[in-house]
Amino acid sequence: MNTSIVMRVEFNKQKGLFAEIAGEIGQVGGDIVAMDVIRAGKETTIRDITVSIHEASVLQITEAVKGLQGVKLINVSDSTFLAHLGGKIEIQPKMPVKNRDDLSKVYTPGVARVCMAIRDNPSSVYALTIKRNTVAVVTDGTAVLGLGDIGPEAALPVMEGKAMLFKQMAGVDAFPICLATQDTEEIIRTVKLLAPGFGGINLEDISSPRCFEIEKRLKQEMDIPVFHDDQHGTAVVLMAGLFNALKIVGKLTSDIRVVVTGIGAAGVSIVKMLLVAGVTDIIAVDREGALCRTQTYGNPMWTWVAQQTNPDLREGALSDVIGGADVFIGVSRKGVLKVEDIRHMAEEPIVFAMANPEPEIDPELAEPYVRVLATGRSDYPNQINNVLCFPGIFRGALDCRARTINEEMKLAAAYAIASVVGDDERNEQYIIPSVFNDKVVPAVRKAVVEAAIATSVARRIPPEYR
């Protein structure tokens, strides 16, 4: 992924050193996109050179410029780091407090009347406080992006970014909660203690298998929506892409064989959604090979998946069971899928290789052999990105005050995302809408509200449905 950096350099302008600097930048793969003179003396000049370069080459380019004789590298500013300075979110009041009358209304003494009203009628907390529109983005920092267990402080920039997307895309006020514990019971207890101030809980970047128990218990013990995005967000967006991919190849969910590799948090949720969507022939593959109900596993979720899938009791590695599959879904690691595996799949194969940052197979290698290809990356078509899912799902769940987010609501969200890609637009390179498509959140919100009402988990009927 490219980023832009600004290099402030001082050099002797009489010796043609700028050409040497430009040469070093070009040799490392950088592109000079702007140059500003900061100070020009008789002998030396200080300039800001803006360079577009791959993130992995930032250190290499700075070292190369540092090594030039007669050149002083004063400072390097990275645009990504600059965007994070001081954090990316803030809290703003909805009304100004300019005088004593304002103060008495929003704080003391007037606020006491509102407090007592909520005490006497607890459900009025949704009408009289921010609870109606707040989501806690909760992590313990154990499974952040592809970085692994980096801790709660290092996870904070990701949670801030998620809060930004909640607000910008769906008007939801989200706040990052990074917990300094990895103890399952302590996390459950802490989230429950925090719950009075929030209308929903978005669990994020919590490692498997603890994430399953944490979400399950919180859903059982709380009456507000709890949604682990790494599991369900991935599954929802993937299903949206799959629905459109199947339309392209003219196949039905009830008739296809699907192989899923990587049976962790996302993989288990994907299997569940495939089953709800009517797929009956699923083979789940992990490091021990194809999961099969004739085997015994120490992981309870693997046991559950094995009991629900693999109707023909196939055994072996991915290459042993992929023959005849219509769809490959990968949420595992780089290099798992080979070209030879794709060649053994059914006609017009569909491949969703979603490992990040490197997919299960190089897209360039796979493309000649597949009909539809999707990845988790933004530099290829058909990116499976959770941003298409969680803002609209929580917008809908909050608007109808849903007690939970159930499978029906998630499946409805998947169909809604898929519907944004019209019949006249759908093709092999476009099965999923852009994350910036402003039709996505309203469509998902509407579908989620309707599914919540239909399944009797909505505690409020929005005005348009009365």
Secondary structure as UniProt FT lines:
FT   STRAND          2..12
FT   TURN            13..16
FT   HELIX           17..27
FT   TURN            28..29
FT   STRAND          31..40
FT   STRAND          44..54
FT   HELIX           55..57
FT   HELIX           58..66
FT   TURN            69..70
FT   STRAND          71..78
FT   HELIX           79..84
FT   TURN            85..86
FT   HELIX           100..106
FT   TURN            108..110
FT   HELIX           111..120
FT   HELIX           122..124
FT   HELIX           125..128
FT   HELIX           130..133
FT   STRAND          134..139
FT   TURN            145..147
FT   HELIX           152..170
FT   STRAND          173..178
FT   HELIX           184..194
FT   HELIX           195..197
FT   STRAND          200..203
FT   TURN            208..209
FT   HELIX           210..221
FT   STRAND          226..228
FT   HELIX           229..249
FT   HELIX           253..255
FT   STRAND          257..261
FT   HELIX           265..276
FT   TURN            277..278
FT   STRAND          281..286
FT   TURN            287..288
FT   STRAND          289..290
FT   TURN            293..294
FT   HELIX           300..308
FT   TURN            311..312
FT   HELIX           318..321
FT   TURN            323..324
FT   STRAND          327..330
FT   TURN            334..335
FT   HELIX           339..343
FT   STRAND          350..353
FT   HELIX           363..366
FT   HELIX           367..369
FT   STRAND          372..375
FT   TURN            378..379
FT   HELIX           386..388
FT   HELIX           390..399
FT   TURN            400..401
FT   HELIX           407..419
FT   TURN            423..425
FT   TURN            428..429
FT   TURN            435..436
FT   TURN            438..439
FT   HELIX           440..454
FT   TURN            455..456
FT   HELIX           463..465
//
